[in-house]
């Protein structure tokens, strides 16, 4: 029997982003651990906040966790932008990851609004 979060498409999309983020982290040069750590934490935070939100009973609690997941997704985009500006993230990796993150943010926004309208 699956957990509630495992039934959510947005959860599956967040899991698809994790290996993309990890690939970017693995490609970063030495001395950029601050970017690596930030991207790893933020990427995992998206997934974990979706899971935790799905486990809450009230719509307001769900929306709060989904909002945290959304904020972490935009944080990932910011880290990738910083890496791109510093020349340590490739255009291709940035494009692939930002497409996935954009989709995640859209899905989370709809989920948040749905919770708030209850």
Biopython code that builds the backbone (N, CA, C, O; Angstrom):
import numpy as np
from Bio.PDB.StructureBuilder import StructureBuilder

atoms = [
    (1, "UNK", "N", (0.847, -1.175, 0.000)),
    (1, "UNK", "CA", (0.000, 0.000, 0.000)),
    (1, "UNK", "C", (0.898, 1.245, 0.000)),
    (1, "UNK", "O", (1.726, 1.410, 0.895)),
    (2, "UNK", "N", (0.735, 2.121, -1.001)),
    (2, "UNK", "CA", (1.608, 3.303, -1.080)),
    (2, "UNK", "C", (1.223, 4.365, -0.041)),
    (2, "UNK", "O", (0.073, 4.462, 0.388)),
    (3, "UNK", "N", (2.223, 5.149, 0.341)),
    (3, "UNK", "CA", (1.980, 6.323, 1.168)),
    (3, "UNK", "C", (1.286, 7.390, 0.318)),
    (3, "UNK", "O", (1.336, 7.340, -0.911)),
    (4, "UNK", "N", (0.643, 8.350, 0.975)),
    (4, "UNK", "CA", (-0.068, 9.405, 0.246)),
    (4, "UNK", "C", (0.846, 10.162, -0.708)),
    (4, "UNK", "O", (0.451, 10.469, -1.833)),
    (5, "UNK", "N", (2.063, 10.465, -0.269)),
    (5, "UNK", "CA", (2.966, 11.243, -1.126)),
    (5, "UNK", "C", (3.368, 10.475, -2.385)),
    (5, "UNK", "O", (3.660, 11.082, -3.415)),
    (6, "UNK", "N", (3.385, 9.161, -2.308)),
    (6, "UNK", "CA", (3.775, 8.358, -3.467)),
    (6, "UNK", "C", (2.714, 8.373, -4.563)),
    (6, "UNK", "O", (2.983, 7.967, -5.693)),
    (7, "UNK", "N", (1.520, 8.836, -4.236)),
    (7, "UNK", "CA", (0.435, 8.940, -5.212)),
    (7, "UNK", "C", (0.467, 10.263, -5.980)),
    (7, "UNK", "O", (-0.266, 10.437, -6.953)),
    (8, "UNK", "N", (1.311, 11.185, -5.544)),
    (8, "UNK", "CA", (1.362, 12.520, -6.148)),
    (8, "UNK", "C", (2.343, 12.577, -7.317)),
    (8, "UNK", "O", (3.497, 12.167, -7.193)),
    (9, "UNK", "N", (1.869, 13.090, -8.452)),
    (9, "UNK", "CA", (2.754, 13.267, -9.607)),
    (9, "UNK", "C", (3.913, 14.207, -9.279)),
    (9, "UNK", "O", (5.038, 13.990, -9.730)),
    (10, "UNK", "N", (3.639, 15.243, -8.500)),
    (10, "UNK", "CA", (4.686, 16.207, -8.163)),
    (10, "UNK", "C", (5.797, 15.540, -7.349)),
    (10, "UNK", "O", (6.960, 15.928, -7.462)),
    (11, "UNK", "N", (5.461, 14.572, -6.556)),
    (11, "UNK", "CA", (6.476, 13.834, -5.796)),
    (11, "UNK", "C", (7.375, 13.058, -6.762)),
    (11, "UNK", "O", (8.597, 13.059, -6.616)),
    (12, "UNK", "N", (6.772, 12.407, -7.734)),
    (12, "UNK", "CA", (7.561, 11.655, -8.720)),
    (12, "UNK", "C", (8.473, 12.584, -9.525)),
    (12, "UNK", "O", (9.618, 12.237, -9.811)),
    (13, "UNK", "N", (7.971, 13.748, -9.883)),
    (13, "UNK", "CA", (8.798, 14.708, -10.624)),
    (13, "UNK", "C", (9.952, 15.195, -9.745)),
    (13, "UNK", "O", (11.064, 15.390, -10.235)),
    (14, "UNK", "N", (9.692, 15.392, -8.450)),
    (14, "UNK", "CA", (10.775, 15.815, -7.557)),
    (14, "UNK", "C", (11.856, 14.739, -7.468)),
    (14, "UNK", "O", (13.044, 15.051, -7.386)),
    (15, "UNK", "N", (11.442, 13.479, -7.484)),
    (15, "UNK", "CA", (12.419, 12.378, -7.468)),
    (15, "UNK", "C", (13.225, 12.343, -8.764)),
    (15, "UNK", "O", (14.403, 11.985, -8.750)),
    (16, "UNK", "N", (12.610, 12.707, -9.868)),
    (16, "UNK", "CA", (13.315, 12.753, -11.155)),
    (16, "UNK", "C", (14.373, 13.858, -11.172)),
    (16, "UNK", "O", (15.377, 13.760, -11.878)),
    (17, "UNK", "N", (14.133, 14.915, -10.382)),
    (17, "UNK", "CA", (15.101, 16.009, -10.343)),
    (17, "UNK", "C", (16.354, 15.650, -9.540)),
    (17, "UNK", "O", (17.437, 16.162, -9.826)),
    (18, "UNK", "N", (16.220, 14.788, -8.554)),
    (18, "UNK", "CA", (17.361, 14.454, -7.686)),
    (18, "UNK", "C", (18.595, 13.976, -8.454)),
    (18, "UNK", "O", (19.685, 14.489, -8.201)),
    (19, "UNK", "N", (18.476, 13.019, -9.381)),
    (19, "UNK", "CA", (19.696, 12.615, -10.101)),
    (19, "UNK", "C", (20.240, 13.709, -11.020)),
    (19, "UNK", "O", (21.439, 13.747, -11.296)),
    (20, "UNK", "N", (19.368, 14.596, -11.494)),
    (20, "UNK", "CA", (19.838, 15.726, -12.307)),
    (20, "UNK", "C", (20.688, 16.640, -11.433)),
    (20, "UNK", "O", (21.773, 17.062, -11.832)),
    (21, "UNK", "N", (20.187, 16.941, -10.239)),
    (21, "UNK", "CA", (20.941, 17.782, -9.308)),
    (21, "UNK", "C", (22.261, 17.113, -8.930)),
    (21, "UNK", "O", (23.301, 17.768, -8.855)),
    (22, "UNK", "N", (22.208, 15.823, -8.697)),
    (22, "UNK", "CA", (23.424, 15.091, -8.313)),
    (22, "UNK", "C", (24.454, 15.105, -9.444)),
    (22, "UNK", "O", (25.654, 15.215, -9.191)),
    (23, "UNK", "N", (23.992, 14.996, -10.676)),
    (23, "UNK", "CA", (24.909, 15.055, -11.813)),
    (23, "UNK", "C", (25.594, 16.421, -11.885)),
    (23, "UNK", "O", (26.786, 16.508, -12.180)),
    (24, "UNK", "N", (24.836, 17.481, -11.614)),
    (24, "UNK", "CA", (25.425, 18.821, -11.606)),
    (24, "UNK", "C", (26.452, 18.932, -10.483)),
    (24, "UNK", "O", (27.551, 19.449, -10.685)),
    (25, "UNK", "N", (26.091, 18.445, -9.306)),
    (25, "UNK", "CA", (27.008, 18.469, -8.162)),
    (25, "UNK", "C", (28.297, 17.722, -8.497)),
    (25, "UNK", "O", (29.392, 18.204, -8.209)),
    (26, "UNK", "N", (28.165, 16.551, -9.102)),
    (26, "UNK", "CA", (29.340, 15.750, -9.443)),
    (26, "UNK", "C", (30.236, 16.429, -10.473)),
    (26, "UNK", "O", (31.434, 16.153, -10.536)),
    (27, "UNK", "N", (29.656, 17.319, -11.282)),
    (27, "UNK", "CA", (30.453, 17.985, -12.320)),
    (27, "UNK", "C", (31.123, 19.270, -11.827)),
    (27, "UNK", "O", (31.951, 19.848, -12.531)),
    (28, "UNK", "N", (30.768, 19.712, -10.625)),
    (28, "UNK", "CA", (31.361, 20.952, -10.116)),
    (28, "UNK", "C", (32.834, 20.735, -9.769)),
    (28, "UNK", "O", (33.212, 19.682, -9.257)),
    (29, "UNK", "N", (33.660, 21.746, -10.055)),
    (29, "UNK", "CA", (35.086, 21.618, -9.731)),
    (29, "UNK", "C", (35.328, 21.700, -8.224)),
    (29, "UNK", "O", (34.490, 22.203, -7.475)),
    (30, "UNK", "N", (36.466, 21.208, -7.801)),
    (30, "UNK", "CA", (36.856, 21.312, -6.388)),
    (30, "UNK", "C", (36.827, 22.785, -5.983)),
    (30, "UNK", "O", (37.078, 23.673, -6.797)),
    (31, "UNK", "N", (36.524, 23.018, -4.742)),
    (31, "UNK", "CA", (36.474, 24.392, -4.258)),
    (31, "UNK", "C", (35.105, 25.021, -4.375)),
    (31, "UNK", "O", (34.922, 26.183, -4.011)),
    (32, "UNK", "N", (34.148, 24.276, -4.873)),
    (32, "UNK", "CA", (32.776, 24.801, -5.007)),
    (32, "UNK", "C", (31.810, 24.018, -4.126)),
    (32, "UNK", "O", (30.643, 23.836, -4.475)),
    (33, "UNK", "N", (32.303, 23.562, -2.991)),
    (33, "UNK", "CA", (31.478, 22.737, -2.102)),
    (33, "UNK", "C", (30.267, 23.503, -1.573)),
    (33, "UNK", "O", (29.240, 22.902, -1.258)),
    (34, "UNK", "N", (30.385, 24.812, -1.477)),
    (34, "UNK", "CA", (29.236, 25.602, -1.022)),
    (34, "UNK", "C", (28.072, 25.480, -1.997)),
    (34, "UNK", "O", (26.919, 25.432, -1.569)),
    (35, "UNK", "N", (28.346, 25.430, -3.292)),
    (35, "UNK", "CA", (27.291, 25.222, -4.282)),
    (35, "UNK", "C", (26.761, 23.794, -4.222)),
    (35, "UNK", "O", (25.554, 23.565, -4.293)),
    (36, "UNK", "N", (27.677, 22.841, -4.091)),
    (36, "UNK", "CA", (27.285, 21.426, -4.006)),
    (36, "UNK", "C", (26.367, 21.184, -2.828)),
    (36, "UNK", "O", (25.302, 20.583, -2.969)),
    (37, "UNK", "N", (26.786, 21.655, -1.668)),
    (37, "UNK", "CA", (25.998, 21.436, -0.457)),
    (37, "UNK", "C", (24.624, 22.087, -0.562)),
    (37, "UNK", "O", (23.612, 21.488, -0.198)),
    (38, "UNK", "N", (24.601, 23.308, -1.058)),
    (38, "UNK", "CA", (23.336, 24.043, -1.149)),
    (38, "UNK", "C", (22.377, 23.350, -2.120)),
    (38, "UNK", "O", (21.189, 23.211, -1.827)),
    (39, "UNK", "N", (22.889, 22.915, -3.271)),
    (39, "UNK", "CA", (22.030, 22.268, -4.260)),
    (39, "UNK", "C", (21.529, 20.922, -3.741)),
    (39, "UNK", "O", (20.353, 20.594, -3.904)),
    (40, "UNK", "N", (22.401, 20.151, -3.127)),
    (40, "UNK", "CA", (21.975, 18.860, -2.574)),
    (40, "UNK", "C", (20.880, 19.032, -1.530)),
    (40, "UNK", "O", (19.864, 18.338, -1.560)),
    (41, "UNK", "N", (21.097, 19.960, -0.610)),
    (41, "UNK", "CA", (20.114, 20.165, 0.468)),
    (41, "UNK", "C", (18.785, 20.664, -0.080)),
    (41, "UNK", "O", (17.724, 20.179, 0.313)),
    (42, "UNK", "N", (18.842, 21.627, -0.981)),
    (42, "UNK", "CA", (17.609, 22.200, -1.521)),
    (42, "UNK", "C", (16.842, 21.172, -2.364)),
    (42, "UNK", "O", (15.616, 21.100, -2.283)),
    (43, "UNK", "N", (17.553, 20.384, -3.166)),
    (43, "UNK", "CA", (16.895, 19.372, -4.000)),
    (43, "UNK", "C", (16.200, 18.328, -3.141)),
    (43, "UNK", "O", (15.064, 17.942, -3.417)),
    (44, "UNK", "N", (16.882, 17.875, -2.103)),
    (44, "UNK", "CA", (16.280, 16.892, -1.208)),
    (44, "UNK", "C", (15.127, 17.501, -0.422)),
    (44, "UNK", "O", (14.141, 16.822, -0.136)),
    (45, "UNK", "N", (15.244, 18.768, -0.076)),
    (45, "UNK", "CA", (14.195, 19.461, 0.654)),
    (45, "UNK", "C", (12.890, 19.500, -0.131)),
    (45, "UNK", "O", (11.813, 19.395, 0.456)),
    (46, "UNK", "N", (12.972, 19.650, -1.445)),
    (46, "UNK", "CA", (11.760, 19.635, -2.275)),
    (46, "UNK", "C", (11.016, 18.330, -2.048)),
    (46, "UNK", "O", (9.832, 18.332, -1.710)),
    (47, "UNK", "N", (11.702, 17.237, -2.232)),
    (47, "UNK", "CA", (11.103, 15.907, -2.105)),
    (47, "UNK", "C", (10.579, 15.653, -0.691)),
    (47, "UNK", "O", (9.462, 15.166, -0.518)),
    (48, "UNK", "N", (11.378, 15.980, 0.304)),
    (48, "UNK", "CA", (10.982, 15.693, 1.685)),
    (48, "UNK", "C", (9.806, 16.548, 2.142)),
    (48, "UNK", "O", (8.946, 16.065, 2.877)),
    (49, "UNK", "N", (9.754, 17.796, 1.724)),
    (49, "UNK", "CA", (8.624, 18.647, 2.105)),
    (49, "UNK", "C", (7.331, 18.226, 1.422)),
    (49, "UNK", "O", (6.254, 18.359, 2.004)),
    (50, "UNK", "N", (7.419, 17.723, 0.204)),
    (50, "UNK", "CA", (6.222, 17.185, -0.454)),
    (50, "UNK", "C", (5.714, 15.978, 0.326)),
    (50, "UNK", "O", (4.519, 15.857, 0.596)),
    (51, "UNK", "N", (6.635, 15.091, 0.684)),
    (51, "UNK", "CA", (6.241, 13.894, 1.437)),
    (51, "UNK", "C", (5.625, 14.278, 2.780)),
    (51, "UNK", "O", (4.589, 13.742, 3.173)),
    (52, "UNK", "N", (6.269, 15.206, 3.477)),
    (52, "UNK", "CA", (5.748, 15.593, 4.789)),
    (52, "UNK", "C", (4.401, 16.297, 4.661)),
    (52, "UNK", "O", (3.501, 16.067, 5.469)),
    (53, "UNK", "N", (4.260, 17.141, 3.666)),
    (53, "UNK", "CA", (2.992, 17.838, 3.454)),
    (53, "UNK", "C", (1.850, 16.880, 3.160)),
    (53, "UNK", "O", (0.735, 17.060, 3.650)),
    (54, "UNK", "N", (2.130, 15.870, 2.363)),
    (54, "UNK", "CA", (1.089, 14.893, 2.018)),
    (54, "UNK", "C", (0.623, 14.130, 3.247)),
    (54, "UNK", "O", (-0.498, 13.622, 3.275)),
    (55, "UNK", "N", (1.464, 14.046, 4.251)),
    (55, "UNK", "CA", (1.114, 13.327, 5.470)),
    (55, "UNK", "C", (0.351, 14.148, 6.492)),
    (55, "UNK", "O", (-0.064, 13.625, 7.525)),
    (56, "UNK", "N", (0.165, 15.427, 6.212)),
    (56, "UNK", "CA", (-0.556, 16.291, 7.145)),
    (56, "UNK", "C", (-2.068, 16.143, 6.940)),
    (56, "UNK", "O", (-2.535, 15.768, 5.865)),
    (57, "UNK", "N", (-2.807, 16.446, 7.992)),
    (57, "UNK", "CA", (-4.260, 16.302, 7.941)),
    (57, "UNK", "C", (-4.977, 17.541, 7.427)),
    (57, "UNK", "O", (-5.919, 17.430, 6.643)),
    (58, "UNK", "N", (-4.544, 18.712, 7.856)),
    (58, "UNK", "CA", (-5.270, 19.921, 7.453)),
    (58, "UNK", "C", (-4.725, 20.472, 6.132)),
    (58, "UNK", "O", (-3.545, 20.326, 5.810)),
    (59, "UNK", "N", (-5.617, 21.101, 5.390)),
    (59, "UNK", "CA", (-5.231, 21.706, 4.117)),
    (59, "UNK", "C", (-4.196, 22.805, 4.337)),
    (59, "UNK", "O", (-3.283, 22.964, 3.526)),
    (60, "UNK", "N", (-4.326, 23.562, 5.418)),
    (60, "UNK", "CA", (-3.372, 24.638, 5.699)),
    (60, "UNK", "C", (-1.976, 24.082, 5.964)),
    (60, "UNK", "O", (-0.983, 24.637, 5.494)),
    (61, "UNK", "N", (-1.901, 22.981, 6.719)),
    (61, "UNK", "CA", (-0.599, 22.357, 6.970)),
    (61, "UNK", "C", (-0.001, 21.817, 5.683)),
    (61, "UNK", "O", (1.194, 21.979, 5.434)),
    (62, "UNK", "N", (-0.828, 21.176, 4.864)),
    (62, "UNK", "CA", (-0.352, 20.661, 3.577)),
    (62, "UNK", "C", (0.225, 21.806, 2.735)),
    (62, "UNK", "O", (1.331, 21.706, 2.203)),
    (63, "UNK", "N", (-0.549, 22.900, 2.626)),
    (63, "UNK", "CA", (-0.129, 24.045, 1.815)),
    (63, "UNK", "C", (1.193, 24.619, 2.311)),
    (63, "UNK", "O", (2.039, 25.011, 1.508)),
    (64, "UNK", "N", (1.375, 24.670, 3.625)),
    (64, "UNK", "CA", (2.624, 25.216, 4.180)),
    (64, "UNK", "C", (3.830, 24.381, 3.763)),
    (64, "UNK", "O", (4.869, 24.933, 3.401)),
    (65, "UNK", "N", (3.704, 23.073, 3.808)),
    (65, "UNK", "CA", (4.829, 22.218, 3.405)),
    (65, "UNK", "C", (5.053, 22.265, 1.899)),
    (65, "UNK", "O", (6.196, 22.249, 1.442)),
    (66, "UNK", "N", (3.979, 22.322, 1.130)),
    (66, "UNK", "CA", (4.134, 22.433, -0.321)),
    (66, "UNK", "C", (4.782, 23.775, -0.683)),
    (66, "UNK", "O", (5.546, 23.858, -1.645)),
    (67, "UNK", "N", (4.475, 24.820, 0.089)),
    (67, "UNK", "CA", (5.107, 26.123, -0.144)),
    (67, "UNK", "C", (6.606, 26.053, 0.158)),
    (67, "UNK", "O", (7.412, 26.664, -0.543)),
    (68, "UNK", "N", (6.973, 25.308, 1.198)),
    (68, "UNK", "CA", (8.411, 25.131, 1.503)),
    (68, "UNK", "C", (9.096, 24.366, 0.362)),
    (68, "UNK", "O", (10.219, 24.691, -0.025)),
    (69, "UNK", "N", (8.418, 23.363, -0.163)),
    (69, "UNK", "CA", (8.972, 22.607, -1.290)),
    (69, "UNK", "C", (9.160, 23.518, -2.497)),
    (69, "UNK", "O", (10.169, 23.442, -3.199)),
    (70, "UNK", "N", (8.175, 24.379, -2.728)),
    (70, "UNK", "CA", (8.248, 25.314, -3.853)),
    (70, "UNK", "C", (9.422, 26.272, -3.663)),
    (70, "UNK", "O", (10.159, 26.553, -4.608)),
    (71, "UNK", "N", (9.592, 26.769, -2.443)),
    (71, "UNK", "CA", (10.708, 27.672, -2.159)),
    (71, "UNK", "C", (12.048, 26.968, -2.372)),
    (71, "UNK", "O", (12.992, 27.575, -2.880)),
    (72, "UNK", "N", (12.137, 25.707, -1.992)),
    (72, "UNK", "CA", (13.373, 24.949, -2.195)),
    (72, "UNK", "C", (13.642, 24.725, -3.678)),
    (72, "UNK", "O", (14.795, 24.727, -4.107)),
    (73, "UNK", "N", (12.588, 24.532, -4.459)),
    (73, "UNK", "CA", (12.762, 24.370, -5.912)),
    (73, "UNK", "C", (13.293, 25.655, -6.534)),
    (73, "UNK", "O", (14.174, 25.611, -7.393)),
    (74, "UNK", "N", (12.761, 26.799, -6.105)),
    (74, "UNK", "CA", (13.286, 28.061, -6.640)),
    (74, "UNK", "C", (14.702, 28.326, -6.139)),
    (74, "UNK", "O", (15.500, 28.957, -6.832)),
    (75, "UNK", "N", (15.015, 27.842, -4.932)),
    (75, "UNK", "CA", (16.388, 27.940, -4.435)),
    (75, "UNK", "C", (17.327, 27.129, -5.327)),
    (75, "UNK", "O", (18.423, 27.586, -5.649)),
    (76, "UNK", "N", (16.907, 25.937, -5.723)),
    (76, "UNK", "CA", (17.720, 25.122, -6.649)),
    (76, "UNK", "C", (17.986, 25.895, -7.932)),
    (76, "UNK", "O", (19.108, 25.897, -8.440)),
    (77, "UNK", "N", (16.961, 26.549, -8.454)),
    (77, "UNK", "CA", (17.130, 27.336, -9.677)),
    (77, "UNK", "C", (18.143, 28.453, -9.458)),
    (77, "UNK", "O", (18.953, 28.739, -10.340)),
    (78, "UNK", "N", (18.103, 29.082, -8.292)),
    (78, "UNK", "CA", (19.068, 30.130, -7.977)),
    (78, "UNK", "C", (20.497, 29.616, -7.892)),
    (78, "UNK", "O", (21.428, 30.274, -8.355)),
    (79, "UNK", "N", (20.667, 28.450, -7.303)),
    (79, "UNK", "CA", (22.007, 27.849, -7.210)),
    (79, "UNK", "C", (22.527, 27.541, -8.614)),
    (79, "UNK", "O", (23.696, 27.772, -8.921)),
    (80, "UNK", "N", (21.653, 27.024, -9.446)),
    (80, "UNK", "CA", (22.059, 26.694, -10.821)),
    (80, "UNK", "C", (22.405, 27.975, -11.582)),
    (80, "UNK", "O", (23.382, 28.006, -12.330)),
    (81, "UNK", "N", (21.612, 29.028, -11.396)),
    (81, "UNK", "CA", (21.932, 30.318, -12.024)),
    (81, "UNK", "C", (23.296, 30.826, -11.560)),
    (81, "UNK", "O", (24.082, 31.328, -12.363)),
    (82, "UNK", "N", (23.572, 30.695, -10.261)),
    (82, "UNK", "CA", (24.864, 31.132, -9.730)),
    (82, "UNK", "C", (25.991, 30.321, -10.350)),
    (82, "UNK", "O", (27.019, 30.875, -10.740)),
    (83, "UNK", "N", (25.800, 29.015, -10.441)),
    (83, "UNK", "CA", (26.814, 28.164, -11.056)),
    (83, "UNK", "C", (27.043, 28.511, -12.518)),
    (83, "UNK", "O", (28.173, 28.476, -13.004)),
    (84, "UNK", "N", (25.980, 28.843, -13.203)),
    (84, "UNK", "CA", (26.077, 29.255, -14.610)),
    (84, "UNK", "C", (26.856, 30.570, -14.714)),
    (84, "UNK", "O", (27.735, 30.714, -15.563)),
    (85, "UNK", "N", (26.526, 31.519, -13.849)),
    (85, "UNK", "CA", (27.211, 32.820, -13.854)),
    (85, "UNK", "C", (28.697, 32.675, -13.525)),
    (85, "UNK", "O", (29.532, 33.423, -14.036)),
    (86, "UNK", "N", (29.017, 31.705, -12.666)),
    (86, "UNK", "CA", (30.414, 31.461, -12.293)),
    (86, "UNK", "C", (31.146, 30.591, -13.312)),
    (86, "UNK", "O", (32.355, 30.390, -13.203)),
    (87, "UNK", "N", (30.424, 30.080, -14.290)),
    (87, "UNK", "CA", (31.036, 29.258, -15.325)),
    (87, "UNK", "C", (31.321, 27.833, -14.908)),
    (87, "UNK", "O", (32.151, 27.162, -15.520)),
    (88, "UNK", "N", (30.633, 27.351, -13.857)),
    (88, "UNK", "CA", (30.890, 25.991, -13.381)),
    (88, "UNK", "C", (29.717, 25.044, -13.643)),
    (88, "UNK", "O", (29.808, 23.849, -13.361)),
    (89, "UNK", "N", (28.621, 25.574, -14.181)),
    (89, "UNK", "CA", (27.485, 24.758, -14.604)),
    (89, "UNK", "C", (27.299, 24.997, -16.094)),
    (89, "UNK", "O", (27.270, 26.142, -16.546)),
    (90, "UNK", "N", (27.173, 23.925, -16.852)),
    (90, "UNK", "CA", (27.049, 24.056, -18.302)),
    (90, "UNK", "C", (25.664, 24.569, -18.680)),
    (90, "UNK", "O", (24.694, 24.405, -17.941)),
    (91, "UNK", "N", (25.604, 25.186, -19.834)),
    (91, "UNK", "CA", (24.314, 25.663, -20.372)),
    (91, "UNK", "C", (23.322, 24.506, -20.494)),
    (91, "UNK", "O", (22.140, 24.661, -20.185)),
    (92, "UNK", "N", (23.800, 23.358, -20.940)),
    (92, "UNK", "CA", (22.936, 22.189, -21.118)),
    (92, "UNK", "C", (22.371, 21.717, -19.789)),
    (92, "UNK", "O", (21.168, 21.484, -19.669)),
    (93, "UNK", "N", (23.241, 21.575, -18.784)),
    (93, "UNK", "CA", (22.768, 21.151, -17.464)),
    (93, "UNK", "C", (21.798, 22.162, -16.874)),
    (93, "UNK", "O", (20.798, 21.792, -16.259)),
    (94, "UNK", "N", (22.100, 23.441, -17.066)),
    (94, "UNK", "CA", (21.211, 24.486, -16.549)),
    (94, "UNK", "C", (19.847, 24.399, -17.222)),
    (94, "UNK", "O", (18.816, 24.496, -16.556)),
    (95, "UNK", "N", (19.839, 24.219, -18.518)),
    (95, "UNK", "CA", (18.569, 24.154, -19.256)),
    (95, "UNK", "C", (17.733, 22.951, -18.826)),
    (95, "UNK", "O", (16.536, 23.082, -18.568)),
    (96, "UNK", "N", (18.359, 21.792, -18.750)),
    (96, "UNK", "CA", (17.644, 20.568, -18.367)),
    (96, "UNK", "C", (17.076, 20.698, -16.954)),
    (96, "UNK", "O", (15.912, 20.382, -16.709)),
    (97, "UNK", "N", (17.904, 21.161, -16.043)),
    (97, "UNK", "CA", (17.463, 21.254, -14.647)),
    (97, "UNK", "C", (16.395, 22.330, -14.474)),
    (97, "UNK", "O", (15.435, 22.124, -13.732)),
    (98, "UNK", "N", (16.542, 23.457, -15.136)),
    (98, "UNK", "CA", (15.575, 24.534, -14.980)),
    (98, "UNK", "C", (14.224, 24.167, -15.604)),
    (98, "UNK", "O", (13.182, 24.605, -15.116)),
    (99, "UNK", "N", (14.232, 23.375, -16.667)),
    (99, "UNK", "CA", (12.961, 22.893, -17.230)),
    (99, "UNK", "C", (12.225, 22.041, -16.206)),
    (99, "UNK", "O", (11.021, 22.208, -16.006)),
    (100, "UNK", "N", (12.936, 21.136, -15.561)),
    (100, "UNK", "CA", (12.324, 20.267, -14.554)),
    (100, "UNK", "C", (11.851, 21.085, -13.355)),
    (100, "UNK", "O", (10.762, 20.857, -12.827)),
    (101, "UNK", "N", (12.679, 22.039, -12.931)),
    (101, "UNK", "CA", (12.314, 22.878, -11.785)),
    (101, "UNK", "C", (11.106, 23.757, -12.096)),
    (101, "UNK", "O", (10.245, 23.962, -11.241)),
    (102, "UNK", "N", (11.046, 24.265, -13.301)),
    (102, "UNK", "CA", (9.893, 25.076, -13.696)),
    (102, "UNK", "C", (8.618, 24.248, -13.608)),
    (102, "UNK", "O", (7.592, 24.719, -13.118)),
    (103, "UNK", "N", (8.693, 23.031, -14.079)),
    (103, "UNK", "CA", (7.532, 22.133, -13.989)),
    (103, "UNK", "C", (7.163, 21.870, -12.529)),
    (103, "UNK", "O", (5.986, 21.902, -12.170)),
    (104, "UNK", "N", (8.149, 21.616, -11.702)),
    (104, "UNK", "CA", (7.906, 21.391, -10.270)),
    (104, "UNK", "C", (7.227, 22.591, -9.624)),
    (104, "UNK", "O", (6.260, 22.435, -8.878)),
    (105, "UNK", "N", (7.727, 23.776, -9.907)),
    (105, "UNK", "CA", (7.158, 24.991, -9.318)),
    (105, "UNK", "C", (5.714, 25.173, -9.776)),
    (105, "UNK", "O", (4.853, 25.537, -8.975)),
    (106, "UNK", "N", (5.443, 24.926, -11.045)),
    (106, "UNK", "CA", (4.070, 25.029, -11.544)),
    (106, "UNK", "C", (3.149, 24.036, -10.836)),
    (106, "UNK", "O", (2.052, 24.395, -10.409)),
    (107, "UNK", "N", (3.593, 22.810, -10.717)),
    (107, "UNK", "CA", (2.781, 21.776, -10.069)),
    (107, "UNK", "C", (2.541, 22.104, -8.597)),
    (107, "UNK", "O", (1.430, 21.944, -8.091)),
    (108, "UNK", "N", (3.579, 22.560, -7.923)),
    (108, "UNK", "CA", (3.451, 22.903, -6.506)),
    (108, "UNK", "C", (2.546, 24.113, -6.312)),
    (108, "UNK", "O", (1.771, 24.161, -5.357)),
    (109, "UNK", "N", (2.637, 25.082, -7.204)),
    (109, "UNK", "CA", (1.763, 26.252, -7.121)),
    (109, "UNK", "C", (0.299, 25.829, -7.215)),
    (109, "UNK", "O", (-0.533, 26.290, -6.433)),
    (110, "UNK", "N", (-0.012, 24.965, -8.157)),
    (110, "UNK", "CA", (-1.392, 24.479, -8.303)),
    (110, "UNK", "C", (-1.831, 23.709, -7.070)),
    (110, "UNK", "O", (-2.969, 23.838, -6.619)),
    (111, "UNK", "N", (-0.929, 22.910, -6.529)),
    (111, "UNK", "CA", (-1.242, 22.118, -5.328)),
    (111, "UNK", "C", (-1.488, 23.030, -4.128)),
    (111, "UNK", "O", (-2.417, 22.799, -3.354)),
    (112, "UNK", "N", (-0.669, 24.050, -3.972)),
    (112, "UNK", "CA", (-0.844, 25.017, -2.884)),
    (112, "UNK", "C", (-2.178, 25.728, -3.013)),
    (112, "UNK", "O", (-2.927, 25.829, -2.041)),
    (113, "UNK", "N", (-2.478, 26.221, -4.204)),
    (113, "UNK", "CA", (-3.742, 26.935, -4.427)),
    (113, "UNK", "C", (-4.939, 26.018, -4.196)),
    (113, "UNK", "O", (-5.967, 26.453, -3.677)),
    (114, "UNK", "N", (-4.808, 24.772, -4.573)),
    (114, "UNK", "CA", (-5.876, 23.803, -4.339)),
    (114, "UNK", "C", (-6.113, 23.605, -2.845)),
    (114, "UNK", "O", (-7.258, 23.547, -2.396)),
    (115, "UNK", "N", (-5.044, 23.503, -2.088)),
    (115, "UNK", "CA", (-5.170, 23.354, -0.625)),
    (115, "UNK", "C", (-5.794, 24.594, 0.003)),
    (115, "UNK", "O", (-6.605, 24.495, 0.925)),
    (116, "UNK", "N", (-5.411, 25.756, -0.501)),
    (116, "UNK", "CA", (-5.901, 27.008, 0.079)),
    (116, "UNK", "C", (-7.367, 27.260, -0.239)),
    (116, "UNK", "O", (-8.045, 27.988, 0.486)),
    (117, "UNK", "N", (-7.858, 26.663, -1.316)),
    (117, "UNK", "CA", (-9.261, 26.875, -1.677)),
    (117, "UNK", "C", (-10.216, 25.934, -0.932)),
    (117, "UNK", "O", (-11.434, 26.031, -1.087)),
    (118, "UNK", "N", (-9.666, 25.040, -0.139)),
    (118, "UNK", "CA", (-10.515, 24.110, 0.627)),
    (118, "UNK", "C", (-11.052, 24.752, 1.867)),
    (118, "UNK", "O", (-11.782, 24.115, 2.626)),
]
sb = StructureBuilder()
sb.init_structure("model")
sb.init_model(0)
sb.init_chain("A")
sb.init_seg("    ")
for serial, (resi, resn, name, xyz) in enumerate(atoms, 1):
    if name == "N":
        sb.init_residue(resn, " ", resi, " ")
    sb.init_atom(name, np.array(xyz, "f"), 0.0, 1.0, " ", f" {name:<3s}", serial, name[0])
structure = sb.get_structure()
